Amino acid sequence: MKIEAMEYEKTGISEVNPHEIVSKSEWLVACKDLLKREKKLT
């Protein structure tokens, strides 16, 4: 358990929270990219 906690501190990813923790600006860039890719499909 201690190793898992240390890994979580480094990456922000665990079995409970499988998503990476990013800054708001990084999230916004990824969100805009996703919207562009979704629009191509429709």
Buried (B, 14 or more C-beta within 10 A) or exposed (E): EEEEEEEBEEEEEEEEEEEEEEEEEEEEEEEEEEEEEEEEEE
